Amino acid sequence: MKIDLSTLAPGVRQNWLQHAIAPRPIGLASTIDGRGHVNLSPFSFFNLFSSNPPILIFSPARRVRDNTTKHTLENIMEVAEVVINIVDDSMVQQVSLASCEYPKGVDEFKMAGFTAMPSEAVKPPRVAESKIQIECSVTEVKALGEEGGAGNLVICQVILMHIADEILNDDGTMIDPQKMRHVARLGGDWYSRVDGSNLFKVEKPNQKLGIGFPGLPVDIRHSSILSGNQIAQLANVDAIPDFEPWFSDPHVKQIIQYFSANPDEMELELHRHAAYLLDQGMLREAWQVLLLSSNV
């Protein structure tokens, strides 16, 4: 189907966009007004946009139904500071509760059962239950419109990060994503959880420049078995590897013996085995199987 967003009501347009642009990280923003009243509200229109300077941006959009602004935005216009508390699955239900539109002056920390703890460099408190707390100064607020649904980009420069030791890797040098268990926002009532069952690695592009699809042998490039993702792994080398005559794989031997009378079927089976190896992260072995397939 084709959708012309200009023909849709703002609420319908927002629904389509939130389902399409997903998953989105959730920043739980704590702010404070000039009288010391604290507000806590989650935002999934949020991300990292620069590391030098370190800049985060989130967007408290104008409410679609009545075009009013959120207390978070009002607070920031009075006190240009914010703490972005990163959301994980241990706190997601409390975060959802904090998103309720309580009257101004109501403390969402208390309503959602969160513990407020003092920040070190800014006035708004941190959420003690959050495993990553980021203290920021607000450098600019950029309004994207005046109608309901219009965003307000809150540009935040990071001053301090607080990270729980329990989510660091074994040598304490970086965050371990399998320990953090981030939660992300989709459309409607849907969320996603990041855990060990859905984490996977993709090697960064070869710094020597990968040979790309055009550099691959024709039988690999036009394989009916290998997926685009798998072929891309093979293309991310700076040169086609040399065939290793000593390479040994019991499954390959079985394929060659069983399909010796049918070369076309043998090639398909070898490609299937190479696909399996690629999915296991065994690039070298997959290349050897495919080079063998070309030489059989």
N, C-alpha and C positions, 0 to 999 in steps of 0.2 A: 504494500500500500504506500501511498504518497501523502504526506501531511504538509499543508501550508499553515504554518504557525500563525500567520497574520489573520487567519479566518477563525481562530479558536478563542474562546473566552480565556482570561488569564489563568483561572484555576485548572482548566482542562489542559492548557499549554504546559503549566507547571507539572502536572501529573505525567504527561508524556515525557518531558525532559528528565524528571527524577527517576523514571523507570529506565530510561535509555542511558543516562550518564551515571553509571554505577559500576562497582561499589565506590562510595565516597567515605574518606576518613571522617571521624567525628571529633570535633574540638569542643570541649566543655568549657565555655568562657565564663570566668568570674570577673565581675566588674564592681565598681563602687561609685556612688554619686557624691556630690559635694557635701552632703550632710552625713555621709558615712553609712548610708544604706547599701547593703550588698545585694547583687543579683547574680544568679547562676543559670546559664542557659546553654543547651547544646546546639551546635551548628554543623551541618554536613556540607554546606557551601564553604569549604575550608581546605587549605592545602599549603604546602611549602613552595615558595616562588623564587627564592634566592638564598645562596649560602654566604655570599660576600658582597654586601652586608647580609646577615641572616634575617630573612623576611618571611613572615607568615601572613596570609590574608584570609579573612573570613568575611561573610556577608550576611548581616542581619537585614533581610529583605523586608520591605513594607508589606504589611498584611494584605492579602489579596481581597479579603471580604470587606474591609472597611478602610483600607489605605492608611492605617495607623502605624506608628513606628514602635519598635520593641524597646523595652527598658534597657537592654544591653547597649543599644545605640545611644539612647538618651544619656546613660551613665558615662559613656566614653566621650561624649561631647562636653561633659563637665570635668571628668578626670580621665586624661588620655593615657590610661594604663589598663592592662588586662593580663590575666593569667590564662593560658590555654592548657587545660588539663586533658591529656589523651585518654580516650575511653577504651577499656578492655571488657571482656565478657563477664568479669566478676562484678561489674557495676552497671551493666546496660539497663536493667530494669529501673534502677534508681535514676539513671540519666533520663530515661523516658518520663519518669515522674517529674523531674525538674523542668521538663519542657512545657508543663502545664502553664497556662497564662494566668498566674496568680496576680492579684492587684499589686500595684507599685508599693514598695515598702515591705512586702512579705519576703522573708528570707528563705530562698529555695534550698539553701544548705540544710536548714532544719526540716523543711517540708519533705525533702528527698532522703533525709537521714544521713547526709554527708557530714564529715568533720572538717571544719574550717581551720586551717593552720596559717600562721603569719608568713607572708612572703618576705624576702630579704631586700629586694630592690624596688618593689612597687607596693602600692597601697592595697589593691584587692588581695584577698586571701587565696591560698591554694586549697585544692581538694586533697585531703590526706590519703584518701582511698585510691587516687590515681597514681599509677606507677611512673608516669612521666608528667612533670609539671613544668611549664615554660613561662617564665616571667617576661613580659614584653612592655615596651613603650609604644604608644600609637603615634605614628609619624604623619598619617594622613587618613582622612575619610573621604572617599570619592563616591558621590551619589550617582547612580546609573539611570535615574529617572524619578518622576514625581508621582507615578501612578501605582496602584496596588500591585504587588509582585516585583516592583523595582528593587534591585539590590543596592546595598551600600558597602563598598569595599573598604574594610577596615584594615589598613596596612600597618602591620606590627613588626617592630624590630626586636629581635630576641636579645634579652640582657643576660638571663640566667636560665639554665636547665637543671632540673632535679630529676634524677633517675634512680629508681629502686635497685639496690644491689641484686635482688633476686632475679631480675630479668637480664642481667649481663651474661655474656658467654663465660666459659670456664676460666679464661685468663683475665677476665674483667676489662677487656679493651673495647667492647662494642655490645650493643643490644642484641640479644638472641631472639629472633622472631618467633621461635617455637616456645619461648618462655613468656613472651609478651601477650599473646592471644588477643591481638587487635580485634575490634569490632568495626564494621563499616555499614553504611546506610545504603539501602536500595530505594525503590519506590514504594509508596503506600506503607503497609505495616512491615515490610520485609527488611531484614538485616542479614549480614553475612559475618561469619566468625573465621578468623585466620588461626588455624592450628596445624599440627604436624601432618594431618591427613590431607590437607590441600596446599601445602607449601611445596614449591619446586624451584630449582635453580635454572637460570638461563645464562650461559657464559656471555660476557660482554663481547662485542664484535672484536675480531682479531685486529690488534693494533698494527700489524704488518699489512693489513687490508686483505680480507677474505677474497677468494677467487670468484665468489658469487655464482649464481646459477649458470651463467654462460660458460664458466670455466669447467663445469662438470661434464663427465662423459654422457653421451646421449642417452644411454640405457638408464642412467640414474636420473637425469633431468626429466625424462618422460616416463618414469616408473609408474605403473598402475597401482603399486602397493604403497610406496613411500608417500607420506603426506608432505604438504608444503613445509610444515615445521621441521620434519625430519630431514628433508632435502636441504633446508637452510642450515642445519647443524653441519652437514657435510660440506656445504659451501663456505663455512666460516673457517677455512684453513688457507694459508698463504700459498700452498702448493699441494698437489695431489700426493699423498704418501706413497712411498715405494712399497711394492708387494713384498711381504716377508715369507719366503718359502717354508720357514720353520713354524709358521703360524698353525696352531692346532686347535680344533673345536670339535668335540665329539658329535654335536648336532649337525655340523656341516658335513662330516663324514657320512652320517646316516642319509642326509639329503642327496649327496652325490651317488651313493650306492643305490638308493631307492628309485631315483629319477634318471639314472644314467641313460636310459633309452629314450628319454623325452627332454631334450635340452630346454625347451620353452617352459615347461613346468618346473624344471630345476631352477631356472632363473627366478621364477616367481617365488618359489620356496626360499631361495637364498635371500631375496629381497625382504620376505616376511621375517626371516630370522634377523636380518640387519635392522629392520624396523624395531624389533623387540630389543635388540642391543642398544639402539639409540635411545629408546625410552628408559633404559636402565642407566643412561649416562656413559655408555661404553663406546665412545666415538672411535677410538683406535681399532677396536675389534670389529665394529660395523664396517669401517673402511676396508679391512682385510677381507671380510666376507664378500663385499661388493667387488673388490678387485679380483678375487677368486672367481666370482660369477662371470666377470668379463673375460676371464682367461680360460674358463672351462670349455 
